[in-house]
Amino acid sequence: MSNFQELIKSFPKTREYVRDFFVYGFKTRNEFKEKSPRTYDNERRRLESWLGPFVQRDYVPGGFNISLAIDSGLLDSNPLFRVWKTKSFTDNDIVLHFLILDLLQDGQSLTAEELTDRLLTDYETLFDIQTVRRKCNAYEKEGLLGREKSGKAVRFFLDNRLSHWLKSNESARDALAFYQMAGCLGIIGNEILEQLESQNRSFRVKHSFFVHTLEDEILLSLLNAMNRKLNVELTIKSSKKGLENTASCIPLQIFVSARSGRRFLCGYVKRSKRFTCFRLDTVKQVGCLEPAPEYDGLQEKLERNRCLLWGVSFQGTERHHLDTLTMTLYVKEPRELYIVDRLKREGRGGSVTRMGENTWQYQRESFDCNEMLPWVRTFTGRILSLECTAKSVEQRFYQDLEDMYQMYQTGGNTDGTVF
Amino acid sequence: MELFSEIYSCYYQVMRHLLTCQNALTADEIRSRICKEGFEESLLAIIPKLENGNWNLFQKEHELYFSKINSEFLTPLSRLQKSYLKALLSDPRITLFLNREQLHSLEHMLNSVEPLWHPKQIYYFDRFTDGDPYTDDAYRSKFRTLLSAQKNRQYADIDYNSPNGARVHHYYVPARLEYSVKNDKFRLLALKHAKNGRMRLEILNIARIQKVCLTDKFFTGQMDLNALIQDSYYKEPLRLHILNKRNALERAMLHFANYKKNTRKIGENTYECLIYYNQAMETELLIEVLSFGPMLKVVGNDRFLNNLKKS
């Protein structure tokens, strides 16, 4: 353990460990089979170092397991953001970061040669010109520095107007405090807030699924490919069997579930000529390929098809093009009209019709009605009948209901008049 | 544009704070700040670098460390951060925070920047359709008044229409503004004086607030919102058995990831999960549990089990 380093070079390996500790939190050291026990020990130690206050140890037969006990309703920030702040660096990196940016704070522009001289005269630090130039070029690429040509010389400068504006603008910092919790790629908002010496003390987010920040690097690569209308190659690791494979597609849209926080890439797979969704937490790598000239047309096609999606599946188990699910419910009027409100609010455009006193019908077409079942089950106790043109969906619904009656040993009747 | 970059690292942040201190620092002060702001083992990595001069950023005189950089030092925003800000400008909720003039200024400063994403690239497929009216002037005004009261711990005089139709008029201390991603709504977590003299936590939908006025009274007592929330949890958590079929374990673990929970393996393919919750979360949790069908079995507490059987 003498070579243990708190910081890391690359993110992907750690991403898997943090996810396992956070999502499951019941695996002991022996159950992490993919990596050596030594690797497990190092990863666990890092995790404890980064996320100390949230790490919980439970002693179980055969050892102890550690998990991340995070109650998102009690936090003003996502503790997993800390994982993004663990990149290792060299001694030169950190010294040049502060000294170059300090030299340019007053807005003047300097060449790499001038900067090298000033580093020596102002701070008594000796660097060669190439090292300084390389850092300036890297910072220009990152957007931290600007660059201008003066004759043959390249001069670097720093434009801090935006940072000053944000620092003096409380409303903007409030917005960042909110978006770092509630929005897409909140880690970036969190880092800006930190730079501005500010933090969130005003907002909480309900239905916040902190673990998904671990996919933000993948999301960023996909958004970049989408903005440039490129084909991509995805390296995917199946969550069920752990097998790795690749898939090529044209990335069109990011689908997000507000209920589970899960995010998907919806892309067009040329080989199968189909829209397909890939879970972001199973995507390990994104490689950008050539431009996709058909991009705009596919986006329009997806837009037209989206109203027939329930979730993320474009094809049901019975391989029909479309299926229709019809659910009839008992709603005691007027006391239980909130059920009707739920159907309208949550039914994703399905029709809601009053069939008679206390009887309402919900109907919707979908590519895959199987996806609707979790939502349909939330009306358990009020469903008079459920019909679906995909018979397997109907069967699964009634079978699950029967299983639940047996599980809880309650009376029920699954012949089509369920209460 | 790298997301995982050393320029955003915790060590850089800690060093920036040390370097921009107005006064010279003792070694103990440096250690104390690293312990407070760094990771648990950061001290072991940073101190030797400062002592052996590899991070030659301080001038050491006697026992004091003098920063070599100006205390007004401000880190510029990276391209990634600017693109992020540009993307936020297209979000309808941004007008809750920034007025027209501020939006114009920010747009102007980000004129040459491409947004990291466009709203149409992100699609929330199961979000409820009756979200709050963010572009409505009256809503925005209420939001800003409540945010101001929250930040200043100021009592707000609130006239509220509750979901059951009752009209409530009371003085509240806004504790937090809570956003629900699923409902696309803001709620106010507010403290109210109860009859027993204690403060009680109430949750109000901001869209249902009819009128809000700031008072000239400020709350000066201790406000421990988390203690109030945790005290409201039932002593007996929801006890679930998860049968790992149809990938139910992973689905459940992710689905309930926003609750305080504890999971252990109890059989070859069965897991027990304890979920801590309060009355306000009860209906929603029941709905979520029902959505899993027979893959989840509620074995306790009795209250939850009875509600499930009644449903």
Boltz contact constraints between the chains, C-beta under 6 A:
constraints:
  - contact:
      token1: [A, 6]
      token2: [B, 39]
      max_distance: 6.0
  - contact:
      token1: [A, 6]
      token2: [B, 41]
      max_distance: 6.0
  - contact:
      token1: [A, 6]
      token2: [B, 45]
      max_distance: 6.0
  - contact:
      token1: [A, 11]
      token2: [B, 4]
      max_distance: 6.0
  - contact:
      token1: [A, 23]
      token2: [B, 253]
      max_distance: 6.0
  - contact:
      token1: [A, 24]
      token2: [B, 253]
      max_distance: 6.0
  - contact:
      token1: [A, 25]
      token2: [B, 263]
      max_distance: 6.0
  - contact:
      token1: [A, 26]
      token2: [B, 263]
      max_distance: 6.0
  - contact:
      token1: [A, 26]
      token2: [B, 264]
      max_distance: 6.0
  - contact:
      token1: [A, 26]
      token2: [B, 265]
      max_distance: 6.0
  - contact:
      token1: [A, 49]
      token2: [B, 39]
      max_distance: 6.0
  - contact:
      token1: [A, 49]
      token2: [B, 40]
      max_distance: 6.0
  - contact:
      token1: [A, 49]
      token2: [B, 41]
      max_distance: 6.0
  - contact:
      token1: [A, 50]
      token2: [B, 39]
      max_distance: 6.0
  - contact:
      token1: [A, 52]
      token2: [B, 40]
      max_distance: 6.0
  - contact:
      token1: [A, 71]
      token2: [B, 260]
      max_distance: 6.0
  - contact:
      token1: [A, 72]
      token2: [B, 258]
      max_distance: 6.0
  - contact:
      token1: [A, 74]
      token2: [B, 226]
      max_distance: 6.0
  - contact:
      token1: [A, 85]
      token2: [B, 8]
      max_distance: 6.0
  - contact:
      token1: [A, 85]
      token2: [B, 9]
      max_distance: 6.0
  - contact:
      token1: [A, 85]
      token2: [B, 10]
      max_distance: 6.0
  - contact:
      token1: [A, 87]
      token2: [B, 4]
      max_distance: 6.0
  - contact:
      token1: [A, 87]
      token2: [B, 5]
      max_distance: 6.0
  - contact:
      token1: [A, 87]
      token2: [B, 6]
      max_distance: 6.0
  - contact:
      token1: [A, 87]
      token2: [B, 9]
      max_distance: 6.0
  - contact:
      token1: [A, 89]
      token2: [B, 6]
      max_distance: 6.0
  - contact:
      token1: [A, 91]
      token2: [B, 54]
      max_distance: 6.0
  - contact:
      token1: [A, 93]
      token2: [B, 6]
      max_distance: 6.0
  - contact:
      token1: [A, 94]
      token2: [B, 55]
      max_distance: 6.0
  - contact:
      token1: [A, 95]
      token2: [B, 55]
      max_distance: 6.0
  - contact:
      token1: [A, 95]
      token2: [B, 56]
      max_distance: 6.0
  - contact:
      token1: [A, 98]
      token2: [B, 57]
      max_distance: 6.0
  - contact:
      token1: [A, 98]
      token2: [B, 69]
      max_distance: 6.0
  - contact:
      token1: [A, 102]
      token2: [B, 69]
      max_distance: 6.0
  - contact:
      token1: [A, 102]
      token2: [B, 70]
      max_distance: 6.0
  - contact:
      token1: [A, 102]
      token2: [B, 73]
      max_distance: 6.0
  - contact:
      token1: [A, 123]
      token2: [B, 68]
      max_distance: 6.0
  - contact:
      token1: [A, 125]
      token2: [B, 56]
      max_distance: 6.0
  - contact:
      token1: [A, 142]
      token2: [B, 78]
      max_distance: 6.0
  - contact:
      token1: [A, 143]
      token2: [B, 78]
      max_distance: 6.0
  - contact:
      token1: [A, 143]
      token2: [B, 79]
      max_distance: 6.0
  - contact:
      token1: [A, 144]
      token2: [B, 76]
      max_distance: 6.0
  - contact:
      token1: [A, 144]
      token2: [B, 78]
      max_distance: 6.0
  - contact:
      token1: [A, 158]
      token2: [B, 76]
      max_distance: 6.0
  - contact:
      token1: [A, 160]
      token2: [B, 74]
      max_distance: 6.0
  - contact:
      token1: [A, 160]
      token2: [B, 76]
      max_distance: 6.0
  - contact:
      token1: [A, 162]
      token2: [B, 77]
      max_distance: 6.0
  - contact:
      token1: [A, 162]
      token2: [B, 109]
      max_distance: 6.0
  - contact:
      token1: [A, 163]
      token2: [B, 74]
      max_distance: 6.0
  - contact:
      token1: [A, 163]
      token2: [B, 76]
      max_distance: 6.0
  - contact:
      token1: [A, 163]
      token2: [B, 77]
      max_distance: 6.0
  - contact:
      token1: [A, 171]
      token2: [B, 97]
      max_distance: 6.0
  - contact:
      token1: [A, 171]
      token2: [B, 98]
      max_distance: 6.0
  - contact:
      token1: [A, 174]
      token2: [B, 97]
      max_distance: 6.0
  - contact:
      token1: [A, 175]
      token2: [B, 97]
      max_distance: 6.0
  - contact:
      token1: [A, 179]
      token2: [B, 88]
      max_distance: 6.0
  - contact:
      token1: [A, 182]
      token2: [B, 179]
      max_distance: 6.0
  - contact:
      token1: [A, 184]
      token2: [B, 122]
      max_distance: 6.0
  - contact:
      token1: [A, 188]
      token2: [B, 81]
      max_distance: 6.0
  - contact:
      token1: [A, 188]
      token2: [B, 84]
      max_distance: 6.0
  - contact:
      token1: [A, 191]
      token2: [B, 8]
      max_distance: 6.0
  - contact:
      token1: [A, 192]
      token2: [B, 81]
      max_distance: 6.0
  - contact:
      token1: [A, 194]
      token2: [B, 13]
      max_distance: 6.0
  - contact:
      token1: [A, 195]
      token2: [B, 75]
      max_distance: 6.0
  - contact:
      token1: [A, 202]
      token2: [B, 150]
      max_distance: 6.0
  - contact:
      token1: [A, 203]
      token2: [B, 177]
      max_distance: 6.0
  - contact:
      token1: [A, 204]
      token2: [B, 176]
      max_distance: 6.0
  - contact:
      token1: [A, 204]
      token2: [B, 178]
      max_distance: 6.0
  - contact:
      token1: [A, 205]
      token2: [B, 179]
      max_distance: 6.0
  - contact:
      token1: [A, 206]
      token2: [B, 178]
      max_distance: 6.0
  - contact:
      token1: [A, 206]
      token2: [B, 180]
      max_distance: 6.0
  - contact:
      token1: [A, 207]
      token2: [B, 180]
      max_distance: 6.0
  - contact:
      token1: [A, 207]
      token2: [B, 181]
      max_distance: 6.0
  - contact:
      token1: [A, 207]
      token2: [B, 182]
      max_distance: 6.0
  - contact:
      token1: [A, 208]
      token2: [B, 258]
      max_distance: 6.0
  - contact:
      token1: [A, 209]
      token2: [B, 257]
      max_distance: 6.0
  - contact:
      token1: [A, 209]
      token2: [B, 258]
      max_distance: 6.0
  - contact:
      token1: [A, 211]
      token2: [B, 257]
      max_distance: 6.0
  - contact:
      token1: [A, 217]
      token2: [B, 3]
      max_distance: 6.0
  - contact:
      token1: [A, 220]
      token2: [B, 3]
      max_distance: 6.0
  - contact:
      token1: [A, 223]
      token2: [B, 117]
      max_distance: 6.0
  - contact:
      token1: [A, 226]
      token2: [B, 121]
      max_distance: 6.0
  - contact:
      token1: [A, 253]
      token2: [B, 121]
      max_distance: 6.0
  - contact:
      token1: [A, 253]
      token2: [B, 123]
      max_distance: 6.0
  - contact:
      token1: [A, 254]
      token2: [B, 122]
      max_distance: 6.0
  - contact:
      token1: [A, 255]
      token2: [B, 123]
      max_distance: 6.0
  - contact:
      token1: [A, 255]
      token2: [B, 125]
      max_distance: 6.0
  - contact:
      token1: [A, 256]
      token2: [B, 124]
      max_distance: 6.0
  - contact:
      token1: [A, 257]
      token2: [B, 126]
      max_distance: 6.0
  - contact:
      token1: [A, 258]
      token2: [B, 124]
      max_distance: 6.0
  - contact:
      token1: [A, 258]
      token2: [B, 126]
      max_distance: 6.0
  - contact:
      token1: [A, 258]
      token2: [B, 127]
      max_distance: 6.0
  - contact:
      token1: [A, 258]
      token2: [B, 181]
      max_distance: 6.0
  - contact:
      token1: [A, 258]
      token2: [B, 182]
      max_distance: 6.0
  - contact:
      token1: [A, 259]
      token2: [B, 126]
      max_distance: 6.0
  - contact:
      token1: [A, 259]
      token2: [B, 182]
      max_distance: 6.0
  - contact:
      token1: [A, 260]
      token2: [B, 254]
      max_distance: 6.0
  - contact:
      token1: [A, 260]
      token2: [B, 255]
      max_distance: 6.0
  - contact:
      token1: [A, 311]
      token2: [B, 125]
      max_distance: 6.0
  - contact:
      token1: [A, 345]
      token2: [B, 128]
      max_distance: 6.0
  - contact:
      token1: [A, 345]
      token2: [B, 129]
      max_distance: 6.0
  - contact:
      token1: [A, 345]
      token2: [B, 130]
      max_distance: 6.0
  - contact:
      token1: [A, 346]
      token2: [B, 128]
      max_distance: 6.0
  - contact:
      token1: [A, 374]
      token2: [B, 291]
      max_distance: 6.0
  - contact:
      token1: [A, 377]
      token2: [B, 290]
      max_distance: 6.0
  - contact:
      token1: [A, 377]
      token2: [B, 291]
      max_distance: 6.0
  - contact:
      token1: [A, 377]
      token2: [B, 293]
      max_distance: 6.0
  - contact:
      token1: [A, 378]
      token2: [B, 287]
      max_distance: 6.0
  - contact:
      token1: [A, 378]
      token2: [B, 290]
      max_distance: 6.0
  - contact:
      token1: [A, 378]
      token2: [B, 291]
      max_distance: 6.0
  - contact:
      token1: [A, 380]
      token2: [B, 290]
      max_distance: 6.0
  - contact:
      token1: [A, 380]
      token2: [B, 311]
      max_distance: 6.0
  - contact:
      token1: [A, 381]
      token2: [B, 311]
      max_distance: 6.0
  - contact:
      token1: [A, 400]
      token2: [B, 293]
      max_distance: 6.0
  - contact:
      token1: [A, 400]
      token2: [B, 294]
      max_distance: 6.0
  - contact:
      token1: [A, 403]
      token2: [B, 294]
      max_distance: 6.0
  - contact:
      token1: [A, 404]
      token2: [B, 294]
      max_distance: 6.0
  - contact:
      token1: [A, 407]
      token2: [B, 294]
      max_distance: 6.0
  - contact:
      token1: [A, 407]
      token2: [B, 297]
      max_distance: 6.0
  - contact:
      token1: [A, 408]
      token2: [B, 309]
      max_distance: 6.0
  - contact:
      token1: [A, 410]
      token2: [B, 309]
      max_distance: 6.0
